Amino acid sequence: MEWRNLYRGFLMGISDLVPGVSGGTIAFILGIYDQLLISISGLFSKDWKKHIGFILPLGIGMGATIILFSKVISYLLKHYHEPTQYFFLGLIIGVIPFVSKQAGLRKNFKLHHMILMILIAAALASAAFIKPVEPVLISQLSMKSAVILFFSGWAGSMAMLLPGVSGSFVLLLIGVYSTVITAISDFNIPVLLVTGCGIVVGFIVSSKLIRFLLGHYRTGMFTVIMGLIIGSIFVIFPGIPESGTPYVMSIIAIITGLIVANILNGVGEKKA
């Protein structure tokens, strides 16, 4: 068992609770992204025992964090929205040099790659102006709500694996984010079970697809990833804070995020 994945799962779980921040980005920073894809897609192969030691501690760390910190993150986003968003903004900005280095941007990126990256960043940034579906809190399951939650979990998990795309943000756009967060806080087993099944299916399907694309079209895939990460900056940007305490707290938060990203980048480079 790779028990150090507990703290990696903790970091990924925290990020996945915040709309606009991707657990895939954190996996990328930590240098475990490729191994994550390999292990997820290998869970249902004959070599599953080889991969369970990597995935299980990571899943425990993520699951425990999501359960324990869902109320904390909700509180911070409600009462300290701008500083919290600025911390994650610093984290995302801080990862760009690391991802650029992994992508070999100066060596591998041609003009068409740069254009595609800008277009993808602009497309994701424009999502910040899309009005989310009016949320309806689902606490009891019907056939219709079960189908909605299953496919919402599927969509969210596929987004979660892509650096720069937030599973929480996708759930927010679909209109089920409040349902999922409330279900976690209240430990609503039926809702969590149905959504969780969708998440598992999404992880399996998307991990195989992303791994294939990275293996056969690595530079093109890195172009997409870079565009998504840059675009996510605009998605989570909360605006200029008011003067006074919120302004100072936001400056401290973004600097802290940059420092944390730099520390994690060092961990990721050692892992790579």
C-alpha positions, 0 to 999 in steps of 0.5 A: 500500500502506498500510504503517502497517497493519503495526504495526496488524496487529502489535497485532491479532496479539498480541491474537488470541494471547490467549484472551479478547482480540479483534483486533476490539477492537484494530481498533476502538481504532485506528479502522480497524474499518469499513475492515477490514470493507469491505476484507475483503468487497471482496477478492472483488469487481471492486474487489479491487485497491482493497482489497488495499493495505489488507488485505495489510500488515495480514495480513503484520503479523498473520501475522508476529506470530502466527508470531514471538510465539506462543511468547512469549505461551505463555511469558508465559501459563504463567509470568506468567499473572496480570500478562499477563491484567491487562495485557489487562484494562486494555487492554479497560477502557480502550477502553470510553470510546472505544467509548461515544463512537463509539456515542453512548451518551448520545444513542442508547441507550434503556432497551431498549438498556441491558438488551440490553447487560447481557444480552449481557455476562452471557451472555459472562461466563457463558462463563468458567464453561463447561468447554472441550472436552478438547483433543486435539492434532492433528498429522496430518490425517485427513478428520475432523480436517480438517473439525473444524479447517476449521470451527474456523477459520471459527468463530474468525475470525467471533469474531475480527472482533467486538469483545469476542469472542476467536477464541482463546477460541472455539478454546479452548472447541472444544478446538483452541487447543493444536493451532493454537498448536502448529502455528504454533510447529512450522510444521505446514503441513497443519494451518495450511493447513486451519485457514487456509482456514476462517479466510478463509471465516469472514472473508469471510462474517462481514465482509459480515454485520457490515457489513450490520448496522452499516449498517442497525442501527448502534445495535443493533449497538453495543449488542451490541459494548458488551455483548461488550466488557464481558462479555470483562472477566469472561472474562479476569479471572484472579482476585485475585493473591497478595500480593507480587511477583505482586500488584505486577506485576499492578497495574503491568500493568493500569495499563500496559494502561490507558495503552496503551489511552489512547494507541491511543484517541488514534490511533483518534480521529485516524483517525476 
